[in-house]
Amino acid sequence: MWPLELEVPRLGELARQFTGVSASNLRQVLQLQEKQGGRIGALMLRAGLISEDQLTDLLRRQARWVANTRSNDLKHDDFPLSTPMSICMPCFNEAQVLGEVLTGALAVLPEFLEEFEIVIVDDGSSDQTSEVVRSYAEKDDRVRLVRHEVNRGYGASVATGLRAAQGDWVFFTDGDGQFNLLDLPQLLVELESHDVVVGYRYDRADHAMRKFNAYGWKMVIRTLMGLKIRDLDCAFKVFPRRVIDKLQLDAEGACISAEIMCQVARGGVSVAEVPVNHYPRSLGKATGANLKVITKAFRELPIVWKYRKMKPWVWDEVPADAVKAPVDGPSAEAALADTATHAALDDTLVDAPKSAKEPAPSSPVKTS
């Protein structure tokens, strides 16, 4: 039975009601979606059935329905919530789909959050990923770009995004279009009674081999660390600022989720797990099943192993590694000018000088 939390009005039906898309045209689009994959809204847009403004309006209508429905589950507030949130998205060669992702995010997020930012981390892409982000950032200052000059890996991208985040809540998801931000409110509802909320893919839209690899990896981490998370690598997680500031983020590959969740489990905070939608990748190329990616994850297992004897966090301590990453825009120069930031970045994001007298080498995190 499909979880009640995942029910939302279908975009195709809203298109018929508010834009006059005919039933026959909608059927053709659905048939195309079955063959090629992709989001129904993007397919209707490409087919010329709706305009960009109409798509934005339909997405807002979906989000408004979700916000009104989920507000009934909140105990102390209604959507949109007033707590500032950072939405972090690691990306590598996602230029083909990232525009659709950002269009959707900017349409639906205002129904859920009064104040937010979208931090896109371009992990050394060789395509036009950064250019796509800049085109959106020029029109909307809630979109920010952080770039790695060279490809460093998924974990490094997640870490950079979390460190660049400025919100009181920090959420990360992938920028490949396989998740739906309409599922975000059910995580926010659980934040009323839990410290950390993570999603699990209710019906994972990946091929059998990748599912098998993911299950095997989950069982490795469970055996080594006793970590019982239903969907360890699901990229749909939200944390309060105080947890982000406590995290050590050393893994640069796929081991990053295990590193984060092992610390969360050992740190003594409460965790809720909720179902989220997952969609087939329609454009771009997945790298999660790449042999090099898998090998790197196993090489990084000692990073996770070191947390087996970790003590619970003490909340009155001043976090030692609460560092803001340099970002694309006017604030980047000010961030790098601070000597304390330079010193902390030495162990996280950039190869900072060991002393003030030594010249600084070029940074792998590039701002433009």
Steps between C-alpha positions, in 0.01 A plus 500: 500500500637840402576717806250777558790746541597456135161591356487832313284629214630371167659770291337369184153532648579853619617580147168380359307707753696827488677511162259312273728209409280238333469142619646369173805726524552399860485132401768557237725667757447217747592247232815698426580509871464122519753457217750773586444582865506859624263733677153548357526879527826515305358271234188715458723806476719345230192390308373858497185413693574750779724804546772549762272735694219245492734227624610722789136569587414129495795416725393770744148360506640157584719647774213705643285186526783318679562796733133528596473125555820460701421807714237283666783277624696786657439557869629853545506673160378500141679496167691697389732469802708793617825315579765580233612191308790420269433250221832349388534312171824334388526482121737348246422549132130564560454790255233310306265464795605766751291776344185292551603428859559868581179612329304252709681590822441874461133433426418271793732603785328835576187303594699312767759751621492875547879525466733263318810476287598241239871415506615316188842334524654442157756223552734585215245442223621496142161611363302822552382425855652818648363713218149369562527590869634846425213571263255429783708684762497814286120501516456374858750567779370200694703282263875475576781317328800327660751344262776244533762579239556126451277201563550390861215256555146484632598514864715809451209669322259420784751628756559822307127562474436438869786732598384771262143485635383797704152388609385389844383179332718332241355259245685315229379316196645413160476733204419226248121529515436159658342649813199728542502801731126453546607235753695750710207602727464152646863526617431843645197367688722241670749771605248604764576182695838379366845652461582350159261375231608279210306365206488151363411427139162329518522361147861542389518571126842343433603188315535171688881501519513842661236397754705188576818705547317744728363218715843341530659831599229563759561159654877562511447820698239333721737213578798725572323778686160365607335781304140409423384747236241383251648685199850610594588687180165666432586859409205658680610601848444803723707609801487788746795737497629371834545149353671628185747693713591183690563280198844399380493461124808315379365257239527624142314212335180305549594427862381849600146390594633223722741745664221749569245249627750317723578830672132582531430161656794523740436867573183423691243684288162361399442395139175454305472318167223586252415369150578716197442466128781398267499539122704352216783715373383654172811693396867499591710205608492324837839429662396317817552153351841588355768254611734784600226651716435167673872435553548846649213442743667184634835679526333759719357248748769585759346850516173346621674248725655776709152599626431163664609638841373852449348662808166684493520864403517769770286788386653784699834461320600746230536296179857497372419440134197720442643641178325678219620398156579775248211552265434653165415864553601812696533317834779271377779758534396592853484135605854429380638817660436372850816336638306270732306373204826439316633294789187287529479449126845343512339173609178526302465679172819669385873457540554812707849630591657360817599848611426856401843531339454216255327568166161334461483228231214493255170386652309194370183688594472768235280803517421690188 
